[in-house]
Amino acid sequence: MGQIPVTTTSRPTASLYQRFTNWLPQGINRPVRVFAWLSLIFQTVLIGTGGAVRLTGSGLGCPTWPKCTPESYTSTPEMGIHGIIEFGNRTLTFVLVIIAIAAFLSVWNLRKTRRDLFWLTFLQGMSIPLQAVLGGIVVLTGLNSYLVGAHFVISLILVALTTTLVYRVYFGAAGAVRTSRGYKLLTHVMSALVAIAAVVGILTTGSGPHAGDADVPRNGLDPELMQHLHAWPGYLMFGATVLILIVAVRQKYAVKPVVWLLIAQVGQILLGIAQSRLGLPEIMVGTHMVLAGVVIALATRVVLETRASIPEPETLAQRA
């Protein structure tokens, strides 16, 4: 008797996975760069929308979480403009989810050759549920000013992280330090002063009139004293950046990123002085918050410039 031919069944799940991963980028190409930029842009936009919630008194526009009302996930006409603003800020979270997933998948095939990109996109993705849960706690605790501040701190950290993502996508993985030890130390001192100025600024806002809702208690700190305390690290930050520029010019390091950082810092300082003297108008305070994110991004770029970058392997460039 002849042998009955044995038919092998394919593994459709594995085949589907293989087709999907083959469809994903095989190297640093345009989609990878686009999603890196979108990550940075929308983290900055989130600072702006979060500021709008706080400055318009819309922090409790949706008084419950995760629903906007006990019966609805969306704002209702009866909730007015405050409900729309708060719901819009919450909706932006879903945009960030899509961008974070897309950025993560765009570097999935590079997870072994570019582990830095893999972990940067992974951390961005994991930050979204953290921010969502913290935002819910903020609402449920009636806009506790310290929790609101922590929410903003995480956003600024994410701006630094996504700035690093954009930089590494364009210039390659981090290599050896290419500047003098003193210059590198100076950039870290500057970035620490940027962080201190941002944190003190958050505490200053929590002591002032813009707490997110008219009935929300402030943090109890003296607003006038906090404005002075906020200014001091800002001026020191500016001074450190001027020193960085002088050293960069003399030692022929990258100058343009430092110049852009100085321009942003000057704008931030002048805006801070103006808003203080004009009684903290909402539009100025909101712009000041967004500029804080811009300064964080540019300061991160200056720090990243202290290390050489490892160019992409030729094979990856050809497959991109």
Buried (B, 14 or more C-beta within 10 A) or exposed (E): EEEEEEEEEEEEEEEEEEEEEEEBBBBBBEBBBBBBBBBBEBBBBBBBBBBBBBBBBBBBBBBBBEEBBEEBEBBBEEBEEBBBBBBBBBEBBEEBBEBBBBBBBBBBBBBEBBEBBBBBBBBBBEBBEEBBEBBBBBBEEBBBBEBBBBBBBBBBBBBBBBBBBBBBBEBBBBEEEBBEEEBBEBBEBBBBBBBBBBBBBBBBBBBBBBBBBEEBEBBEBEBEEBBEBBBEBBEBBBEBBBBBBEBBEEEEBBEEBBBBBBEBBEBBBEBBEEBBEEEBEBEBBBBBBBBBBBBBBBBBBBBBBBBBBBEBEEEBEEEB
